[in-house]
């Protein structure tokens, strides 16, 4: 299906672009309070019955801040570019993302070439032939990362490590990359020292200090990587979501047809700020996350399955991971591993 992107943008009501500064700052304050409260509670408890829900809460708090940073990085939350940059840098710190690497990888590459083979690196599918050519360990890794349990590992390895942390950028971006990576490293180091000192003070042992670091910072971050991995996966992978070769790709196809929009439980959306209403965001990333549902309703009025929002639960996610393993770009069809022989 070829989508007229200009018609989609024109259908979005003008008030979907309103972005009062107080509203963005209110979301930032709320999400920061949730994250800091969960981290503080983790620092003072070792009760197993509390650790698991607090780890989930801290991971969700990190995710909420990440969405605020994501929108600020797009310039969608505030009219002032400097305020956008400051809020994005602050909001990205708990997830250990730098603003400059994120803008290059996400804003320029992913949004610029969504669903295009060879360029869009976010959950890029392999063909059966490419999978068959992998070494045995690489095939095992692919099977793990493309399973229902492996989304966090994929995001950690292929996105955060390869694109956010280790990527050598073009020369014109190197200064900004160095600045923002240094900020993340300093913040992570300072937070780690605080956690280690707190653990040593209250346990008097190196093991206790390391455990405090793990339970307050490391585990919540790993929870976040799994949450963001699952989220990005379902936004761009599914039986009805196509990927395109350079010859068949167009901007409209990428931004609309190669994205998906879902309805998720309200308690989860409290943290994820409508990020699962994803197609309107790709139609125009200038829309603040709190206006995405209204934009989605306007796009749904245009008709067509591309703009429809579907319910998404755990069973739906598992079903997608079982069906979508490899991709035939010629037939635009998802395949299982049997296709690789």
N, C-alpha and C positions, 0 to 999 in steps of 0.2 A: 504494500500500500504506500503510495506517495502522498506525503502530507504537505499542505501549504502552510509553512511556518508563519508567514506574514499574516495570513488570515487568523491563525490561532492567537498570535500576539494581539491583533486588532480586537479580538473577542473579549479580552481581559478587561474588566471594568477599571477605569482610572483610579478609583479609590483603593484598589489593591496595591497601589504603589505608595500609599501614605506610610510614612516611617517616622513618627514622632520620637525624639530622642529619649523621652522619659520611658517609653514602652520598652525599647531595647535595653535600657539600663535596669529597668525593673526585672526583666527576665534574667539579666546577668546577675543581679543581686540575689534573686531567688535561687538560681542554680548554684551559685557560689556558696550560698548558705547551706544547701543540701549537701554539697560535696564536703565542705569543711566540717559540718556536724557529723557526717558518717565517718570521716577520717579521725576526728577527735574521739568518737566512741570506740573505734577500733583500737585506738592507742591505749585505752584503759580497760579493755576486757579481753579475756581469753576463753570465755564460755562458748563451747561449740554451738549451742543453740542460738547464740547471738552473732557469731562470726559470719556464718553463711549469709543470713539476710543483710548484714551490714556490708559484706563484700559486694553483694548484688546492688545495694543502695549506692555505695561509693562508685561502682562501675556505671550505674545509670546516671549518677550525678556528673561523672566525667563525660558521659555521652551527651547529656544536656548542655554542658558547657561547650562541648565540641560543636554542637549544632549552632549555638550562638556565635562561636568563632567562624564557623563555615559561612554563615550569612554575612557577618561583618567582613570577611575576606572577599565576598562578592560585592561589597558596597551596598548591601540591601538593607542594613539596619539603621544607618544614620546618613544624613546628608553631608556631614563633615568627614572627609576622607581620613584625616588624622585620627579622629575618634574611632572610625572603623578599624584602622590599623592597630590602635592601642587595645581596643576591646578584643580583636582577633588574637593578638599576641598573648594577652592575659588568659583568654578562654582556652587557647590551645595548650597551655603549659601542663595541665594535669594529664593530657593525652600524649605529651611529648612530641608535639608537632610544631614545626617552625612555619611561620607565615609565608616566607618567600618560597620554600620548596612546595608548600601546599598550593600556592597560587599558580606556580608553573605547572605542576602535575595535574591538579584538579581543574582550575579555571581555564587554563590555556589548552592543555592536551585533552583531558577527559571531556570537558564541555565543548571544546572546539571540534572534536572528532568522535563523538559518542557512537559506539557500535561499529567503528570502522576497523577492519582487520589490519593488523600491523602497526597501528598507531595507538588506539585506545587500549591502555594497559590494564584497565579495571576489569578483572575477571575475564580476560581474553581467552576464548575457547581454543582448544586444539582440534585439528582435523584427525580422523582415524590414522592417516598416514604419518602425521607428526607424532602422535602418541606411540605408534608402533616403532618408530625410530628412536625413542627414548631408551636410555639404559634401564635395567631392571629397578635400581633404587629410585630413579626419577619417575618411573611408572607407579611405584608404590607411593611416592610422595604425592603424585597427582591424584591417585585414588583417595588418599587421606584428605587432602585439601579440598577436594570436590565432594566430600561426604558431608553429612549433616553435622558432624563433629569438627570438621576441619576448617571452617570459615575463619576462625581467629588465627590459625597458623598461616593460612594463605595471606590474610591481610598483613600480618606481622612480617612475613618474609617478602612478599611480592610488592607490597605498597609501602609500609612504614620503613622497612629496612632498605629495600632496593631503590625506592623513589624519594622518600623523605630524608633518609639518613646518609646513604652512600652515593647517591647520584652526583656525578660531576656536571654542573650546569654549564650552559654556554657562558662565555666570558662576561657578557654584559650583566649576568645575574649573580656572579660569584661573590661580589661584595655583600649583597643582600642575603644570600644564602649563608655566608660566614657569620654575619651579624645575628641572624635569627637562630642558627644552629648553636651559636655560642650562648645566646639567651636561654635556650632550652637546656643546654648542658649545665649552665651555672645554676638555674632553678632546680634541676633534678639533683645536682650535687648538694645544694644547700638543704633541700628537703630531706635528702638521705642522711645528711649529717645530723639534722634535728631528730629524725626518727632513731638513728643509732644512739645518740646521746640520751634520748628519753628512755630507750630500752635498757641501756647500761645503767642509768640512774635507778631504775625501778627493779632491775633483776640482778645487777652486779656481775653479769656474765656476758661474754662475747656472744654466746649462743642466744641469750635473751635479747641482746641488741639486734642481732641479725633477724631474729624472729619478728621483732617489732617492725623492722624495715619491711620485711616480707608481707606481714599482715596489713600494714597501713598503706603501703604504696605499691608494692609489686603485684600482689594478687588483684586489687581493684583495677590496676592497669591492664592485666591480662583478661579480666572480665570485660573491660571496655573493648579490647581488641576482638574478642569473640562477638560482642554485640554489634560493633561496627562492621565486622566481616559479614555477618548474616544480613545486616541491613543493606549493604552495598550489593551483595549477591542477589537478593530478591528484587532489587531495583532494576537490575540489568540482565538477569538470567531467568528464563522461564520457557516452557514449551511454546508459548505464543510470541516470544520476544526474538526478533531476528537480529543477526549480525550481517554486515555487508562487506563485500570486497571494495577496493578502490573504484572499480568500474560501475558498481551498483549503488554505492553510498551517495547520499545527499544530506545536506544539513537538516532538512525537514524530517527525513527518515530517521536520522540519528537521534534528534532531540525528542521526537514523539514516539515513533514506532519501536525504537530500541530502549525505551524506558517503560516503567510500570508504576501504577498508583494503587495503593491498597488502603483498606480500612483496618485499623488495629484496635485492640482494647484501649479504653479511655485512660486507664491507669498507666499504660505504657506510653501513650501519646503525651501524657503529662511531662515525661522526660524527653521524648523524641521530637516534640515541637513540630508535628505535622510532616516530618521528613519522609514518611512513607507516602505522602501525597506528592509523588516525585515528578510526574510528567509536567505539571505546571511549572515546576522549578526549572526544568530543562527548556521549556518553551521560552521562559524569560527569568533568568536568575536574579533579576533586580527585585522580584517580589519577596517581601519579608515572609518568614515562615508562618507568622500568625495570619497572613492573608491567603495562604495556599488553598484552604478548603473553598473559599469564595471563588478563587480563580478556577479551581477544578470544576465547580458547578457551572461556571460560564463556558468552560471548554466542553463539558458533557453536553451542553445544549447544542453544540455543533454536530453531535452524533458521531457514530463510529466507535468501534471497540477500543481504539487507541487511547481514548480519553476516559474510558470506564474505570471506576474504582471497584476493586474486588476485595472481599474479606480475606484476611490472611491470619491463619493460626499455625500452631506448631505442626500439625499434620500436613497442612498445605506446604510448608517449607520442606519437610522431609520428603514429600512426594516430588517436589521440584528437584531436589538433590538426587533422587533415585533415577529420574528420567533424563536429566540434562548432564551428560558427561563429556561428549565430544560433539563436534559440529561439522556439518557438510555445507560449506559456503555456496556450492553450486546449486544445491536443492533448497538451501535455507531451512535445514531440518536438524533438530537435535537428535543425537544418537546415544546409545549406551556403549559400554566397552566392547561388547561383542562385535561391533562394527570394525574394530581394529584387528580382528582375527586372532 
